[in-house]
Amino acid sequence: MTDASKVGLALAYNCAQVLYPQGLSGVSVTGRQVVLRRGWLLPSDLFTAQNIRNNIDFVTVTMASRKMPEWAEPLGRPWRVQQKVEPTVGVVVTDGTVEIVFSGTATPAGVVAVWLDDMPQGGEPSAAYAVTAQDTPETVAAALAAALTGGVTNGAVVSVSGRVLNGYAGGYGQSVRVTRRQAQLYRVSIWTADATARETLASVLDTALAEQSWISTLDGREAQLRFQSVEDVDTMQNEALYRRDYFYELVFDTLQVQWASEMLCGIGNLSAGEGLSASFGVLAPGVANQTVTAALEAMQAVVAAQAVASAYPGLSVDRFGTVVALGS
């Protein structure tokens, strides 16, 4: 989910992409050093050797305190499936045994379930395991066998002596619902000691943001970008400091997010009339099984890996809110 702070960070990342089209290691569109910050100026930006007065320009993104219009969230707050993570692990069932197989070089992900496919004779009838990036087919097989009464392994093959074993591998699904829709005003400020540089930076940023009706947020969704106003703040001209503020309204959603694995096991009864009924399926693993906790942890690992391919690759912030290259 996102909040007003993360939306402001997305706007700062967006400005960084505009001003550094070749990345932060390249040259800015003005040829001068431009520092992007999610937050206000620091004292060091004004009074140290590397500051505004030494041909370094700053662009800051802050929240502005102004009452914004109310937006209604969807009626009833319905749940919707937003994202699916397909499994990269699979099973091969042969003669009552289950072999665990991984898909090529992809990061292992998914939940594997195995169950006894003959009439119950006591013991644990099923087991499930959430695969992590550190797993191998052999470790998954060993975990499943350990959870089954009489389960044994031969490499990546799981079996139960004298019993018929079946298996299935599933992925994850992300369900979301909008709990609040809101509008927040943000101030994009240009700070420079060169009035000409202010005009150049302002022209580039204003033109680029004017072309965007939506910007990507850090949760994989989008926020609506609406221009509000612009003003020069020249009260610090006696200190050779020039500033211009652009105000943008961003409309975004606060979400409730839940992840769950695909259905792997289940049991039920079919009624055939005249008192006739037949059961089907197998009981799912009990709540004491590690699947619930491990599945959530595995899901978070998958999401973290996918975040690398977000709308703002290679960008991060330091503890002061300055936009920096990832890993720097």
C-alpha positions in Angstrom: 0.0 0.0 0.0 1.0 3.6 -0.4 0.7 6.8 1.7 1.2 10.5 1.2 4.9 10.2 2.0 5.6 7.5 -0.6 3.6 9.3 -3.2 5.8 12.4 -2.6 8.8 10.1 -3.0 7.5 8.8 -6.3 7.1 12.5 -7.5 10.7 13.1 -6.5 11.9 10.1 -8.4 9.9 11.3 -11.4 11.6 14.7 -11.2 15.0 12.9 -11.0 14.2 11.0 -14.2 13.3 14.2 -16.0 16.4 16.1 -14.9 18.8 13.1 -15.4 17.5 11.2 -18.4 20.7 9.1 -18.5 20.6 8.4 -14.8 22.1 10.1 -11.8 25.6 9.1 -13.0 25.0 11.1 -16.2 24.8 14.8 -16.9 21.7 16.8 -16.0 19.6 18.5 -18.6 21.1 21.9 -17.6 24.7 20.7 -17.4 24.8 21.8 -13.7 24.7 19.5 -10.7 21.1 19.2 -9.4 20.3 17.6 -6.1 16.8 16.1 -5.8 15.3 15.9 -2.3 12.2 14.4 -0.8 11.9 17.0 1.9 13.1 20.5 2.7 16.6 22.0 2.4 19.2 21.2 5.1 21.5 23.8 6.7 24.4 22.1 4.9 22.8 22.9 1.6 23.3 26.6 2.4 26.4 26.8 4.5 28.9 24.1 3.5 31.4 23.9 0.7 29.0 21.9 -1.5 26.0 24.2 -1.5 23.7 26.4 -3.6 26.2 29.2 -3.8 28.7 26.9 -5.6 26.7 26.3 -8.7 24.7 23.4 -7.3 20.9 23.6 -7.8 18.3 21.9 -5.6 14.8 20.6 -6.3 12.7 19.6 -3.3 9.4 17.9 -3.0 7.3 18.6 0.1 3.7 18.3 1.1 1.8 21.6 1.2 -0.8 22.3 3.8 -3.9 23.2 1.9 -7.4 21.7 2.2 -8.1 19.4 -0.7 -11.4 18.1 -2.1 -12.8 14.9 -0.8 -12.9 11.8 -3.1 -15.2 8.9 -2.5 -13.8 5.4 -2.6 -15.6 2.6 -4.6 -19.0 1.8 -3.0 -18.8 -1.3 -0.8 -15.0 -1.4 -1.0 -14.9 -4.6 -3.1 -11.9 -6.9 -3.2 -10.2 -7.3 -6.6 -7.3 -9.5 -7.7 -4.5 -7.2 -8.7 -1.5 -9.4 -9.2 -0.6 -13.1 -9.6 2.7 -14.7 -9.0 3.0 -17.9 -11.1 4.9 -20.8 -9.6 8.3 -21.6 -10.9 8.2 -25.0 -9.2 6.3 -28.0 -10.3 5.6 -31.7 -9.6 5.7 -34.9 -11.7 3.5 -37.7 -10.4 4.7 -41.2 -11.4 3.4 -44.5 -10.0 2.2 -43.0 -6.7 5.3 -40.9 -6.1 5.8 -37.2 -6.5 9.0 -35.6 -7.9 9.8 -31.9 -7.3 11.1 -30.0 -10.3 12.2 -26.4 -10.7 11.7 -24.3 -13.8 15.0 -23.5 -15.5 17.0 -20.7 -13.9 14.0 -18.8 -12.5 13.9 -17.9 -8.8 12.1 -20.7 -7.0 8.6 -19.6 -5.9 5.3 -21.2 -5.2 3.6 -23.6 -2.8 3.8 -27.4 -3.2 1.2 -29.8 -1.7 1.2 -33.6 -1.6 -1.5 -35.8 -0.4 -2.4 -39.5 -0.1 -4.7 -40.3 -3.0 -6.0 -43.7 -1.6 -8.4 -44.4 1.2 -7.2 -42.9 4.5 -5.5 -45.4 6.9 -4.4 -43.0 9.6 -1.5 -40.5 9.9 -1.2 -37.2 8.2 -3.0 -37.3 4.9 -1.4 -34.2 3.3 1.4 -31.8 3.6 2.3 -28.4 2.0 5.5 -26.4 1.7 6.1 -22.8 0.6 9.2 -22.7 -1.6 11.8 -20.0 -0.9 14.7 -18.7 -3.1 17.2 -20.7 -1.1 15.4 -24.1 -1.7 16.4 -26.9 -4.0 14.2 -29.7 -5.2 15.8 -32.0 -2.6 15.1 -29.6 0.3 11.5 -29.2 -0.8 11.1 -33.0 -1.0 12.7 -33.5 2.4 10.3 -31.0 4.0 7.2 -32.6 2.5 8.3 -36.1 3.5 9.0 -35.0 7.1 5.4 -33.7 7.4 3.9 -37.0 6.1 3.5 -40.1 8.3 5.9 -42.6 6.7 7.2 -40.2 4.1 10.6 -40.9 2.6 12.7 -39.2 -0.1 15.0 -40.4 -2.8 16.7 -37.2 -4.0 13.8 -35.0 -5.2 11.2 -37.8 -5.1 8.7 -38.1 -2.2 6.9 -41.4 -1.5 5.0 -43.2 1.2 5.5 -46.9 1.3 2.4 -48.8 0.3 0.4 -45.7 -0.4 -0.5 -43.6 -3.5 0.8 -40.1 -3.4 -0.4 -37.2 -5.5 0.8 -33.6 -5.7 0.2 -30.1 -7.1 2.1 -26.8 -7.2 0.4 -23.4 -7.1 1.3 -19.7 -7.0 0.1 -16.7 -5.1 -2.5 -14.0 -5.7 -2.7 -10.5 -4.4 -6.1 -9.1 -3.6 -6.6 -5.4 -2.9 -9.4 -3.0 -2.0 -9.6 0.8 -1.8 -10.2 1.9 1.8 -9.6 5.6 1.1 -9.2 7.8 -2.0 -7.6 11.1 -1.3 -6.0 14.2 -2.9 -2.8 15.7 -1.5 -1.1 18.9 -2.5 2.7 18.8 -3.2 5.2 21.6 -3.6 8.0 21.1 -6.1 10.5 23.9 -5.3 13.5 24.9 -7.4 16.4 26.5 -5.4 19.4 28.1 -7.1 21.8 31.0 -6.8 21.5 31.6 -10.6 18.3 33.2 -11.9 19.0 32.0 -15.4 19.4 28.4 -14.1 16.0 28.7 -12.4 14.4 29.5 -15.7 16.0 26.6 -17.4 15.2 24.1 -14.7 11.6 25.4 -14.4 11.0 25.2 -18.1 12.2 21.6 -18.3 10.3 20.3 -15.2 7.1 22.2 -16.1 7.1 20.9 -19.7 7.8 17.3 -18.6 5.2 17.2 -15.8 2.6 18.9 -18.0 2.7 15.9 -20.3 1.9 13.5 -17.5 -1.6 13.0 -16.3 -0.5 10.0 -14.2 2.7 9.0 -12.4 3.6 5.5 -11.2 3.6 5.0 -7.4 5.9 2.7 -5.4 3.2 0.1 -4.9 2.8 -0.7 -8.6 -0.2 1.5 -9.1 -0.7 5.1 -10.3 -1.6 8.5 -9.0 -3.4 11.3 -11.0 -1.2 14.4 -11.4 -3.1 17.7 -11.6 -1.3 21.1 -11.9 -2.6 23.7 -9.5 -0.4 26.9 -9.5 3.1 28.3 -9.7 4.9 31.2 -7.9 8.3 32.8 -7.5 9.6 33.2 -4.0 12.3 35.9 -4.2 12.3 37.1 -0.6 15.9 35.8 -0.3 17.3 37.7 -3.2 19.5 39.7 -0.9 21.2 36.3 -0.2 21.5 35.5 -3.9 19.0 32.7 -3.6 16.2 32.3 -6.1 13.2 29.9 -5.7 10.2 28.9 -7.7 7.4 26.7 -6.4 5.1 24.5 -8.5 2.0 23.1 -6.8 0.6 19.7 -7.9 -2.4 17.8 -6.7 -2.0 14.1 -6.6 -5.0 11.8 -6.3 -4.2 8.3 -5.0 -5.7 5.3 -3.2 -4.9 3.9 0.2 -5.2 0.1 -0.2 -5.7 -2.9 2.0 -3.7 -5.8 0.6 -3.9 -9.5 1.2 -1.9 -12.3 -0.3 -3.0 -16.0 -0.5 -1.8 -19.1 -2.3 -3.9 -20.9 -4.8 -6.2 -23.7 -3.5 -4.1 -26.8 -3.2 -6.2 -29.3 -1.1 -9.8 -29.6 -0.1 -12.5 -32.0 0.9 -16.3 -32.1 0.4 -19.3 -34.3 -0.1 -21.5 -34.8 -3.1 -25.2 -35.6 -2.6 -26.7 -38.1 -5.1 -30.2 -38.0 -3.6 -32.1 -40.7 -1.7 -29.6 -40.4 1.1 -26.7 -41.3 -1.1 -23.5 -39.2 -0.8 -19.9 -39.5 -1.6 -16.9 -37.6 -0.2 -14.0 -36.3 -2.3 -10.7 -34.6 -1.8 -8.4 -34.7 1.1 -8.1 -32.6 4.3 -5.7 -29.7 3.9 -2.7 -29.4 6.3 -3.6 -28.1 9.8 -3.0 -24.6 10.9 0.1 -25.8 12.8 1.8 -26.4 9.5 4.4 -23.9 8.5 2.7 -23.1 5.2 0.8 -20.0 6.2 3.8 -18.2 7.7 6.3 -19.4 5.2 4.0 -18.6 2.3 3.8 -15.0 3.3 7.5 -14.8 3.7 8.1 -16.4 0.3 5.5 -14.0 -1.2 7.3 -11.0 0.2 10.6 -12.2 -1.2 9.0 -12.6 -4.7 7.5 -9.1 -4.5 10.9 -7.6 -3.4 12.6 -9.3 -6.4 10.0 -7.9 -8.8 10.3 -4.4 -7.3 13.7 -4.1 -9.1 11.8 -3.7 -12.4 9.6 -0.9 -11.0 9.0 2.4 -12.7 12.0 4.0 -11.0 14.9 1.5 -11.5 18.2 2.4 -9.9 16.9 5.1 -7.6 16.8 5.2 -3.8 17.0 7.8 -1.0 19.5 8.3 1.8 18.6 9.1 5.4 18.3 12.8 4.5 15.7 12.2 1.8 18.2 12.9 -1.0 17.6 10.9 -4.2 20.7 8.8 -4.9 21.6 5.9 -7.1 20.6 2.5 -5.7 23.5 1.0 -3.7 25.4 4.2 -3.4 
